[in-house]
Amino acid sequence: MRRTIITPAELGGAALDELKQWLAITTDLQDAALTALLEASVESCEAFTRTMPLSVTGEEILPARRDWQSLSTQPVQAITGVDGIPAEGSRFALGSDAYEIELEADGSACVRVLQQGSAGRIAVRFVAGLAPGWGSLPEGLKHGIIRLAAARYRDRDSGQSASLPDSITALWRPWRRTRLT
């Protein structure tokens, strides 16, 4: 599986303002660096919780198979399209009768190909995320993202460990999805 984020979450507005307030920064000189720290913190939040915190449009590449395959991204709000990817040549849109999708109440999504044609792989486009925007993100996730970005900003030149502080994992733990293996 290979995932690509096509339209990332918007972090330049309210999220950036909140981080700047947390750090007592009043100028716009470091906005690009602070936004990059927010993006990295959102990625860390997703890696820890196994939940995409903010709504994004993305795509996963999967083998074209008849059996059900789960997308790794959760929670999926919608699957917006499935393209066939041949070994050579251009992508092509699979017809709605060529695949089936299932969206589950827990946010997982599955897809299977009924008629693959020349496709050896498929590209599944989706919209996923727990909250549509920063303002509707649960406070624990939001606060953890801000605290992590602020900690990384303060420690940017110290070379300290990149591990997640316990205070942040405690904020994110209620949203963590566990897997039985």
N, C-alpha and C positions, 0 to 999 in steps of 0.2 A: 504494500500500500504506500502510495505517495500522496501527500496532501499539499495543496497550494491554497493560500488565502487570496482570493480575488479582490474582495472589498473588505479591508480591515475595519475594526471598530474605530469609532471617532474618539480620540483621546486628547485632542487639542483644545477643547473648550473647557467645560466644567471640571474635568479630571485634572487638566493642567493647572487651572486656577486653584483647585484644592491642594495640589502638591506644592504650588508656589506659596500658598498661605501657610502650609505646614512647615515649610523651610524658611519662611519670612523673606521671600524673594519678591521684590517689587518691580524689577525691570523685565524687559522682554529679551534681553541679551542671551539667555540660556534656554529659551523655549524649545529649540530643536533638541538639545541634549536631554532636557527634562522629559520631553515627549518620548524620546527613545528609551529612557529609563522606565517610563510608564508602560510602554509596549513590552519591554523585557519582563516587567513585573506581572503583566497580564499573562504572558507565556508561562512564567513560573507558577502562577495561580492555576492555570489550566493543567500543567504537568502534575502539580500536587493533587488537585481535586479530581482530575480526569473529567472536568466539566469546562466547556467553553464559557467563560463568564459573560462576555459581551457579544452581541449579535454580529456575525460576519457572514459574508458570502464566500463559499469555498468550493473546492473540488477534490475528490479523491479518485485515484486511478486504481482500478481493480482488474483482475483477470475476468474475461468474459466467460462465465460459467452458468450452468443451469441450476446449481444448488444456491441456496440463500447465503449471502455474504453480508456481514455487518459492517457498517461504516465505523471507523474508529472515533470520529468526532461525535460528541454528545453535548447537550441535547439538540437533536435535529428538529427544526421547526417545519421545514419543507424540503422536498427534493424538487428542484426546478428543471432538471433535464438530465438525460443520459445520452452520451455520444459514444459511438463505436470508434475504436482506434485500431486500424489495420496495421500489419507489420510494415507496410510501405504505403505511402499515399496520405491523403488528408483525412481528417476526422469527418464523421458523418453523424447526423442526428438519428438516433434509433427511434422508430415509430412507437407510439404508446402501446401498441400491441406486441412489441418485441421484448418488453421487460415488465416486471412487476416490482412494486415497492411496498414496503410495510413500515409505517411509523408507529412505534409503540408508545404507550403512556409514560414510560420511564425515560423517554427522550432518545432511545436507540432507533436506528433505522437499518433496514435490510433491503437488499436489491438482488434480483436474479434475472438472468437473461434467458428469454424463451427462444429468440431467433437472433443469433449473433451475426449472421451474414459473414463478411470478411473480417469482422472485428476479433482480434486476439485479446484485446483489453477494452475496458470501458472507462469513461470519465463521468463520474456522478457529481453533478453540481447541486449544492445545497445551501440552505440558510440555517445556521445553527447559533445557539447562544442562550444562556439562561435569562438575560435581560436585554431588551432592545437598545438601551442606552445607559450612560453613566448614572443618570438620575434614578433609574429604577433598579440598579444593582443592589442586592442585599448589603446592608451596612457592614457586616463582618468581612465580606469579600472586598468591598470598597476600601475599608480601613486597612486591611492587610496589604492591598496593592499600593496604597499611598505610603504606608510605613516601609514597605520593602523598597520602593523607588527612592524614598528619602534616605534610607540606610545606605543604599548603593551610591547615592549622590554624595553623602558625607564620607563614605569610605573609598571614594573613587581613586584616590592616590595612595592609599595605605597598603594595598596588596593583600588585604584580609580575605579570609575564606568566603567563597560565594555560596555557602550553605544557607539554607533558610533558617532564620532565628525561630526559636520555639514560640515566641510571642506571636509571630505571624502564622505559623502552622496551627496554633490554637484557634486563631480566628477563622481559618479556612477548613478546619477539620469537620465541622458539621455538614459541609457540602461535598466531602470527599466520597467518591464512588469506589467501592472495594470490589475486587474480583476474586473469585475462587478459581484456583488453578489445580 
